[in-house]
Amino acid sequence: MSGEVAVSRIDRTTHRRFSGRALTLLLLLVVAAVTMSACGSIPDDSSPQPITSFAHEGPTRAIPEPHAGMEPEALVRAFLKATADPASGHEAARKFLTTSSSEQWDDRGDMVVVDEISVFVDQRSEDAVRLRLVGDNVGTLKSNGQLLPATGRVETAFDLVRVGDQWRINNRLPGGTMIDRAQFDVTYRAATLYFTDRSLRRLVSDPRWLYAGQAADSTVLVNHLIAGPATDLEGSVDSGFPDGAELRGPITPISGGGVRVELTGIGSPPVRNRTALAAQIIWTLNTADIGGPYVINADGSPLIPERASGWQLADVKAFDPDATPSTDVGLNVIESGALLAVTDTSTVPVGGPLGTSRDVESADISADGERVAAVLRHSGAGPRYDLAIGPYGSQPATVISGTTISRPSFGGDTDTVWTVVDGRPVQWVRDEAAGADRVTTVDASEIAKVANGPITGLQVCPDGVRVALLVGGQVVFAVVTTTTEGVVSLSNPYIAAYNIGNRAVSLDWASPTTLMIARDSLETPVVQLSINGTPAVGLLSGNLSTPVRAVVANANTVYVGDARGVLRLGSTNGQPDQYWTEVEPAMEPGAVPVLP
């Protein structure tokens, strides 16, 4: 069942593991999987469980040590568990090795997370044993803490010899480390670093997995910030930290609450850069439940004199990574080719021609509700579809045509729309100052390196940096990069999760860190995926009528279009729903939900 989504009830350990920050009501909807598991089904009595905020605590399972009477198979398994602790060059794991094996082992580099481990004895004598470990590769933890999805089989040989009355591993080990998935689950915690986009206006999440204790250590977190973003984000984000910046000693607590951060090598950047630097530190620490005030000094003086007594979260509220514009525009639906606004009791045509059209195929509404992008069936000869963009409730203008056009996506702002035209991603940009539009084809040549098949869908993350694509039914993550010459590319792609399979048909960002996916599947047709590298997990599906053709979401609610109409999963009276609720005015076969 390697292609299926795992689902089980969230326990308290899983709550802590999945939540670098409480992600609003949306995450209350999930019946989540154990972090790295590969298959499963929805229990009949399952119900949504809340995800709690990040908890400060150490490992919940002790690191094992070798002891007399430990059989070779057990010793190898214990060695994998001991690699969880990175302290002193994996000193805990080296206790399982002979002196020569320890001296030859280069523990630096990636950590391979292995599940469903089996150990086979190939040769055995009284004083020597050759074992073979076989398991499923379910993740790769980079040295900077970034967890990337992985797949395939792992096979490694271990030679053991007796040292006194105990067994020890005696062969040359491959570089890096390997860890048992169950041990990873209980000894590593998610933390979120924040970098800025290239405009220094918006924060971009950069999830990391750190050994328990480190994930809540302010000095560790800020040192990771200074070291820079994960490799895939390097060409797409910026940082307020200049080259040469570093901490002057550990971050220290302040009497009465808060922390003091002493930086060196900051120089004299503009206030804008200094404010962005403060926002990175404050939101990173706040997400790890390290509260303010935050006294931040640079080269012996306050980072900004007006904040000498300390920064509060409110001082960098403009950088809130989860903020969304306020709007009166709520749920819309496409029915019989028309765009309709949904009220409590009915559907009402939106203003302008889209409300009375018979040709609307798909649509997206900007986060502020000010603009709409719609794919229209072309009535004349030539291309089959047009992409039209304009003010919500008014006359849109055609900006591009094609034989196929995917559902559009506003992504980071109102003045940028993305779609896929005849298999090629394109970007529309509105230059308000010049009063002109620009449509460019985006370089997506790197996508074929990780996934085969046509690109049939694309949704840009609210941070404007990450992109989720449908490629041959698979879900692929990439980032938006722009060269100094203005060439826009989708770079550093990777398979978003291997347990989704290749039958995804629709996707939507519920938040900058959470993607919702609809699949052409009878089992778990709607799944949720985090950008933190963990597998997708299934949402409740008991009363959905497949096929589910479309999914849209925001931070509070998920809407789907199934065989009967539009249904929602959110909360009722402040409690997470136990099943999908029919949106009665939109219960029409073929109805497609649309959200800002």
Residue, then its C-alpha position, 0 to 999 in steps of 0.5 A: m500500500s505504498g501509494e496510499v495515504a496513512v490515517s490514524r488518530i492523533d495522540r498527544t505526541t503526534h500533536r507536538r510533532f506536527s505543530g511548530r505553531a498552532l495553525t488555526l482551526l484548519l488543522l483541527l480537521v485532520v485525523a493525522a498519521v504517525t509522522m513517517s508511516a506508509c499505509g493505513s485506513i480511517p478507523d470507523d470511530s475516528s474523529p478530528q483531534p486538535i493539534t496543540s502548540f509546540a511543547h518544550e520537552g526532551p526526548t520521550r524515549a531514552i537513547p539505548e546503550p549496549h549491554a551484556g546479553m544484547e543479541p546482534e540483531a537487537l544491538v543493530r536495532a539499538f544502534l539505529k535508535a542511538t543515532a538520534d542523539p547528534a551530541s558530540g559526534h553521535e557519541a551515544a551511537r559510537k558506543f555500539l562500534t569497535t574502536s576502529s569502526s568508530e574511527q572510520w565512521d564519518d557521521r556528518g551528512d544526511m540522516v536516512v529515515v528507515d521504516e519497516i526494518s528487517v534484520f537478516v543473519d547471513q553468517r554466524s559463528e561464535d565470535a562473529v556475525r554478518l547481518r543485513l538490514v533491509g527497510d523502506n527509505v521514507g525520508t532524508l534529513k539534511s544536515n541543516g534539519q530539512l526533511l525531504p520525502a524519500t522512497g525506495r529500499v535501503e540495504t546495509a551490511f553489518d559485521l559484528v565481533r565480540v569485544g569482551d562479553q558484548w557484541r560490537i559493530n566492526n565494519r566500515l559504515p557508510g557516511g552519514t547516519m541512519i535512524d529507525r523511523a519510530q525513534f525519529d518520531v519521538t526524538y525529533r521536533a519540528a521548528t520553523l525558521y522565517f526568511t523574507d521574500r526578495s521584497l523584504r515585505r513577507l516572511v517565508s516559512d522554512p521548516r526544520w527538524l531538530y533533535a528534541g531540546q534543540a528545537a526549543d533552544s533560542t540560540v540554536l534557532v537563531n544560529h540556523l537563521i544566520a546560517g541561511p535558508a534551506t538549499d531549495l529556497e536559496g535563490s528565492v528568499d532573502s534575509g536581514f542578516p548580512d554576510g558575516a553576521e553571528l551571535r555574540g554568545p548565547i541568547t540569554p533570558i531576561s529577568g521578568g520574561g523575554v530574551r536578549v539577543e546580541l549580534t555582531g557583524i550587522g554593519s549599517p544596513p537600512v532600517r528596512n533591513r534591520t526591521a526585517l531581521a528583527a521580524q525573522i528572529i521574533w517570528t522564529l522564536n515566537t513560533a517555538d513558544i519563546g516569548g518576548p520582549y525581545v531585546i536585540n542589539a547589533d554590534g553593541s547598540p540597539l538594532i533600532p534605537e526606538r526598540a532599545s527596551g525590547w521588541q514585541l510581536a505587535d511591532v512586527k505584526a506586518f510580517d505575520p506569515d499567516a496573515t490574510p487580507s480582510t474581505d467580504v467575499g466568501l464562498n463562490v461556486i461555479e454552476s452551469g458555467a456561471l460564477l455565483a456567490v453563496t449566501d445562507t439560503s441561496t446562490v446569487p449571480v456575481g456582478g458582471p458577465l461572469g454571473t450570467s455566463r454559461d462558459v466559466e470552467s474554473a476561477d480564482i479570487s484574489a485574497d482581498g476579494e478585489r480581483v477574479a481570474a476565470v477560465l472561459r470556454h471559447s465560443g468561436a473558432g480557434p483556441r478552446y479556452d480563454l483566461a480572463i482577469g478583472p475586478y470581482g463583479s465587473q467585466p474581465a478582459t482576456v489575457i491569453s488563450g489556449t487549447t487547455i488552461s488550468r485553474p488560475s492561481f493568484g498566489g502572493d498578491t492581487d497583481t499576479v496570476w498563474t496558470v498552465v496553458d497547453g502544458r506550460p506555466v505562464q504568469w500574468v502581471r499587472d503593472e498598475a503604475a504603467g497601466a499595462d499587463r505582461v504575460t510571460t511563459v515560465d521556465a519549468s524545464e526542471i520539473a521533468k527531472v523529478a516527475n513524468g507527465p504533463i503539467t495539468g495544474l499549478q497553485v502558488c502559495p500565499d507567500g508567493v515563493r512556493v508552488a504546488l504542481l500537478v504533474g502526471g497526477q503526482v504533486v510536486f513542490a517547486v520555488v519561484t526564482t527570478t534572474t537578474e534579467g527577469v527570467v522567471s523559473l520554477s526551480n528545485p522541484y521535488i516530489a511533495a509526498y510519495n504516499i499520495g500516488n499519481r491520481a491527484v486531480s485538484l489542489d489548494w493552499a489552505s495556508p502558507t504551510t498546508l496544502m489540500i489535495a483531492r484525489d481520484s480515489l475511493e479511499t481517502p479522496v481528500v488529503q492534507l500535506s505539510i511542507n515540513g517533509t512528512p507524508a500526506v494525511g487523510l481527511l474524513s471521507g465517510n460521507l463524501s460521494t466520489p469522485v471528488r473533482a475539486v478542493v479549495a480551502n482557507a485557514n478555517t474551512v475546506y470545501v470540496g465538489d463531489a458527485r452531489g455538490v459542494l460540502r464543507l469541513g470546518s467547525t460548528n459552535g467552535q468544535p471541529d466537524q465530525y463529518w462533511t456538511e452539505v452546503e445546501p444552496a450549492m448542492e448541485p451535481g457539477a458545482v465547483p467551489v471557489l474561495p478568495 
